[in-house]
Amino acid sequence: MAEKYRVRFAPSPTGSLHIGGAHTALFNWLLARRTGGTFVLRIEDTDLERSTKEYERSILDGMRWMGLDWDEGPDKGGAFGPYRQSERMYLYKKYARQLLDEGKAYEKEGAIFFRIEPGRHIHFHDEVYGDIDVESERASVNQDGTIKDIVIMKRDGMPTYNYAVVIDDFTMGINMVIRGEDHVINTPKQLLVYDALGFRRPHFAHLPMILGRDKKKLSKRQGATSVFEYSDMGYLPDGVFNFLALLGWSPRTGQEIFTREEAVEIFDIKNVTRKPAVFDVDKLNHINQEQMKMMEPHKLLEAIRPFWKQMGLPVEKFDDEYLASSLKTLGGRGQTTIEVAEYSDYFLDFSKVTERYDGKEIKEELRPKLKKIYGELLDAWGDGTPERLQDEARQIFDANGSSMKESATPMRWALTGRKVSPGVFEVAAQLGKEETKKRLEFYGLV
C-alpha cells in the first residue's frame, strides 16, 4: 500500500448515523490511517426537505463516539472545501454548463440531462468484486429496454446523486471510493460522466451487504439502528468498532479481538470479502466483553459509572480506587456495560442483595455450624487477602467437618445475593471484614 489514499464518507443528514453508515465510514477511516492518507467528511445535503442541522450534528457526534476522526470536513475546513453539497452549487452549475456547451447534455422541461451514447464499453476494476464490464446502453435503461439519459440537474436546480458525487469526488481529490455494494449499479453511470468531463477516475471498492441472522436485509430489530442506541444498550465504542471491522473483512492473522491501532496496522482492503456479512449480536456481545476485559480498570469505571447512577446506586459513597478494584474483582463477567453494572451492584449496595435473597433456604439445623465456621473465619481474617481467606477457610471447613460447597455457597448468597459471582473469598476481601460481617449478621450467620 505505497499510495496514500484520499477517501471520503459522505452521509446525508436525513437521519442519525446508523450501523450501515458507520461500517462504511470505518473502512474509509481504516484505509486512510493505514496508508497515511486523508479521511474527508462530506455532507450530502441536497435533499432540502429532509436534511437538517440536527441530523448533521448527530452524525458528527456518532462518528466521534465511534472514534472515527476526520481530517477535513464542514467543522474543520480544508483545502478542498466547502464540505457541504448545498455550498457547492457553483461547481455543479459550472460543469453542467460545460457538458451543455460540448453537446454532451441537453435541457428539457427545466432539467438538464446527460446524454448516454450507445456503443461505449465501460470497464472498471473493483478492489472487492474484481473486473466489471458494462455496455453503455445497459448502464441506464427505461422499462422497455431503451437507453435512459441521466438527469444531472433537476428542475429545482439541485444536482442528482450520480452527478454531484462525480463532481465532488474529483474536485476534492478523492482517489479511492469505498461505499456499499448497492452502489455498484451506479458506478458505470458515474464513469460515463467522469469520462465526458475528462476527469481522472478514482479507484473503487464496494463493501458487501450486511444481513440479519435470517440472511435478509438488516432491519432495525436486528441492528440497523443509530450508533447512539448501542451506547445506551451498553456497548463500548471499541466493541462496536472491533465488531464492525470484522463485518466483511478478516485479517490474514485470523485475529478477532484488536485495538484500533492494531486494526490500522493489519488492515488491507484486498481482504474484504464479496460474501454478505451477517450481523450476529452474539458475536458483538463476545467482542464487547473482550474489549472490556482489555480496559484499564479506571477507564472501565468511567464507562460503568453512568449505569450505576441510573440504577440508583450510591456511587458517591465510594472512592474511585474501591470502585475500580470492584470491577477488577468482577473478573470480566458481563458482556455489556449494563450487565457489568448489574452484576457488580452488591459491591455498592447491600440492599440489592437483600432484595434478591431472603436466606430462607438455609436449613435451620445447619445454622449453628455455619455460625461457628464464619465466626472463626472472621477471627482469622488477618490481612484479608483472597489467598489468606481461602487458605484459612479450607482449614476451618475441614476442622468442622464441612465442605467448600456446604459452607461457601451460603456465604456467596449472603454477600452477593447471587448464585454465580467471582470467588467468594475475592468478594469478601473486596468488601472488607466489617461489611462481610454485617452481611453475614443480617442473615443470622454469625
N, C-alpha and C positions, 0 to 999 in steps of 0.2 A: 504494500500500500504506500508507494512513494508519493502519489499525488495527494495534495491537500484538497479536501473537498469542501465546497461551499454548498451547504444543504439548507433546506427550509422546512418549517412546519407552518402551514397556512390554514388555521381554523377559521370557521365562520362564526361570528359572535351571535348566533341564534339559539344558543343553549350553553350549558356548562361543559367543562371538559369531561368527556366520557372515556370509558376504558379503550374503545377503539382508537380515538384520537390520541390518547396518552401513549398507546402502543406505537403508533406511527411517529409521534414526537420522540419517543425513547430511541427508536432505531436511527432516526436522523441525528440525535444527540450523540449516540454511541459512535457513529461513523465520523462525525466532526471531531470528537475528542480523540478517537483512535488515530486519525491522520493529522492531528494538529491543525485542523481546518476551522471553518466558521459555521456556527449554527444561527440561522436567521429566523426570527419570528415575524410572520407577516399576517395581518388581519384582513380577511377577505369579507369586507362588509358592504358589498354592493347590493345585498338584499335589504333595501332601506326599511321595508315594513317590519321585518323580523329582527334585524340587528339592533343590539342595544349596548350601551356603555357598561351596563351592569353585567351582561354576559361576558363582555370583553375582560372586565376586571376579574370575573370568576375564572375564566380560562387562564389568565396570567397567574392568579393565586393557586390554581390547581397545578400548574406546571412548577411553581415554586415549591409547593408541598411535595411534589414528586422529586424535587431536586434537579430539575431539567433547566439549568440556567442557559440563557441565550446571549449571544454576542452582539447582535443587532436587533432592533425591534422598535415598536412605537414608543416605548418608555425610555429606550436607551439611545435612539438615533443611530447614526452610522452613515457611511459614505454613499449608500445606495438607497436612501430613503426618498420620499416618505414610505412608511411601512404599513399604511392602511390603504386599501384599494380606493376608498372614497376620496383620498387625497392625491390619487394618481391619474385622474381623469384626463389630464392633458396628454399623457402618454398614449392612452387608448385612442384618443381622437387623432393624435399625430400619425400613428401607424395605420389607422383605418383610412386616413386621407391618402397615405402612401399607396395602400392597396387599391383604393379607388382610382388614383391617378394612373396606376400601372395597369388598370383593367382587370385586376385580379379580384375585385369586389365590385358590387353594384348596390344601388339604393332601390328599395321597393317598399312602398307604404310606410315610409318614415324609418324603416330599419335598414341596416347595412348587412349584406350577405357576402360571405366569402365563396368564391366560385371554385367548385371542385371539378377539376378536369379529369376525364377518363384516361385510362392508359398509363397511369403513373404507378410504378411499383414502389411500395413503401416497405422498407426493411429496417428493423432496429434490433439491437441486442439488449435483452433484459438480463440484469445480473442474477435474477432468480429464475425466470422462466426460459432463458436462453434466446435463440434467434426466433424472431416473429416476423412473418411476411404477410402483407395485405395489399390487395389491388385497390387503387384509389376509388374505383366505382363501388367498392364494397365498404368503404370507410364510413360513409353516411348515406343511408338509403331510405326512401319512402316505403310505405307499406306495400306498394305494388312493385318494389324492387328497383325503381328508377333512382338515379342519383339525387340526393337531397343536399342542396347547398347549405352551408353553415351560417346561421345568424351570428355575427360577431358584435354588433351594436344594436340593442333593442330600440324600439320606438321611443322609450322614455329616456334614451340617451345613455343607458347603463351598458357596460360590456357584458358579454356572456362568459361563462366559466372557461370554456375551451379556447377562447381568445385571450381573455385577461391573464390567464395563467402563463401563456406563452410570453406575452409582453413583460410580465413581472419577472418570470424566471430569467429571461435573457437580460433585461436591464439591471437586475440585481446580481448578475454574475453567477447564478446557480449552475453548478456543473454536474450535480447528481440530484435527481428527483426520486425520492423514496416516498411511496404512498401505497394505499391499499390496492389489492388485486382487482377490485371493482373498477379501477381506473384504466386497466389495460385496454379496454374498448375505446377509451378516449384518446389514447396515445397516437394512433395513426392520423386522426383529425388534426391534432396539435402539431404533428410533424409536418403536415402539409402547410400549415401556417408558418412554422419555423422556416421551411424552405422558401416559401413565397417571399418572405421578408429578408432572406439572405442571412438569417441568424444561425449561429453555430448551435448544433443540437447538444443538449446535456446527455449524460448517462442516465439510465433508468433502472430502478429496482422496485418491483411491485411485491408487496408483502402478502402472505397468504391470509385468507379469511379466518376470523375467529368464530368458532361454532360453539354452541352449548353442548352439554353431555349427550343430548338427543341427536347430535350431528346436524341440527338445524341452525339457522341464523340466530346469533346471540340475542336473547330477549332480556328485558330489564330484570326479570326474575332470576336470570342465570348469570348476570354480570354486566349487562350493558347499562351501566349507571354512572353517575358522577363520581369522580375520584374522591370527593369530599365525603361521600357516603361510606367509602371504605375506611376513612379515618374514623367516622362515627361508629363503624362496626368493629373497630379495634384492630385495624391493620396498620402496620408501620409503613412509612414511605419506602424504606429499604426493602420491606417484604413485598410490596406491590411492584417496585422497580425490578427486583430479582425475578418475580413470577412472570411479569410481562416480557422480560428479556428472553425468557425461555419459550414464549409462545411463537413458534415458527422458526426458532433458532436454537442450536445447541452447540456449545464449544467442542472443539475436537478433543479436548481433555476429558470430556464427559462430566465435568464439574457442574453441579447443580446449585450449590449454595456459594455465593460470592459477593464481595463488596463491589461498590461502584468502580473503584479503582481497578479491581481485578477484571470486571466486565469490560472496561475500556481496553485493558491490556490484551484480552483474549478475543475480542470481537473481530469477526470477519464477515462482511456482507455475503461472501460466497457460500457461507454455511447456512444461510437462510433456506428453509425448505419450501417446496411447492405445495406440500400437503397442508390442507386446512388445519389450523391449530384448535385444540379443544380446551375450553375454559373449564378447568377442573378445580372446583372450590376446595376439595380435599388437599390437592397439591398446594394451592395458595395457603391453606392453613398450616401445612407442614413447613413450607418455606418461611412463612411469617414467624413460626415458632423457632426455627433455627436462627433466624436473624435476631430474635430477641435474646437467644442464648449467647450470641456473639457480642451483645452490647455490654458496655461497662455499666456496672450496677447503678451508678448515679445518673447515667444517661437514660437507662431504662426507667428509673424512678420518675423522671420528668414526663415520660410517656404514660406512666400508670397513674400518677398523682391526680389528673383531672377526673379519672373514672372513680377513684376512691372518693373524691369530693362529691361526685354525682350520687354515689351510694350513701352519702351522709356519714361517712366515717370520720372520726376526729383526727384528721391528718396533722393538724397544727399542734397536737399534744406531743408529737414525737419529733426528734431531730432527724436530719437527713441521713446521718450515719446509721441510725437504727432502721429507718425505712429501707434504705438501700441494702443493708445487711439482711433484712427480712426477705427481700426479693431474691437475694443470692441464696438464702436458705431454701426458698421455694424450689430451687433446682431445675428451672426450665419448664416447670409444669404450666400448662395453658398455651393455647395456640394463638390467642388474640390478646390484646391489652385488656380487653373487658374480662376475659377468662382469668388472666393473671390477677386482676384487681379482685375478682370474686373469690378465687382460690386462696388469696392471701388475707382475706378480711379479718381472720382471727388474730393476726399479729397486731391489729389496731383496735379491735373492739370485742371484748368478751361477750357482749350482749348478742352478737351474731352467732356465737357458739350456743348460747342458751336458747336462742330461737329455734335452732336446728335439733338440739339434743336435750332430752329431759332426764336422761340417766335411768329411766325405769327398767331397762333391760338388764341392769346389773343385778345379779342374783344376790338376795339378802344373805344367804349362807356364805357368799364369797367376800362380802364387805369387810368383815374383821381381818381376814387375811390380807386383802388389798390395803387396808389402812396401815397395817403393820409394815408391809413392804414399802409403800410410798413414804411413810414416816422415816424409815431407815434410809431411803434414798435421799430424802431432803437433808437428813443429818450428815450424809456422806457427800454432800454437794461439792465441796472443795472449790476448785477454780471454775467449776461449772461448764467445762468444755464438753462437746458431744462425746468425745472419746472417753473422758473421765466418767461421765454419767453412764455410758453404755457398759463400761467395764464394771463399775460398781453395781449396776442393775443386774448384770449376769450373776455376779456373786450372791447378791441379795435374793434373787429369784431362786437360785439353786438351793441356798441355805433354808429357804422357806418352802421348798418342795413345789415351786411354781414354774411354769414355762413362760417363755417370751410371749407366746400367743395369749395365755391366760392373763398376764399382768400388763403387757404393753398395750394391748388393744383397748381396754377401758381407759387407760391413760391418754391414748391418742384421741378417743372420743371426748374426753373431758377437756383437753387442751384445744382441740380444733373443731369439734362438732362434726367431724368428717370421718368416713371410713378409710379414705385414702388421703395421705398427706406425705410430706417429707418424713424422714426418720423421726420418730417420736422424741428421741433424745436431742436431735438437732433443733426441733421445735422448742423443747423445754429450755435448751441452752440459750436460744434466741429470746424467749420470753423472760428468762431470768428466774431466780429462785422464788422471789416473792410473788410474782404473777402466777408461776406454776402452782405454788402452794395455795394461792387464792382460788384458782380454778378447781383444784382437787377438793378443797374445802367445800366449795359450792355444791359439789355432788356427794358430799359426805364421805370422801375417800381419804381423809387424813384427820 
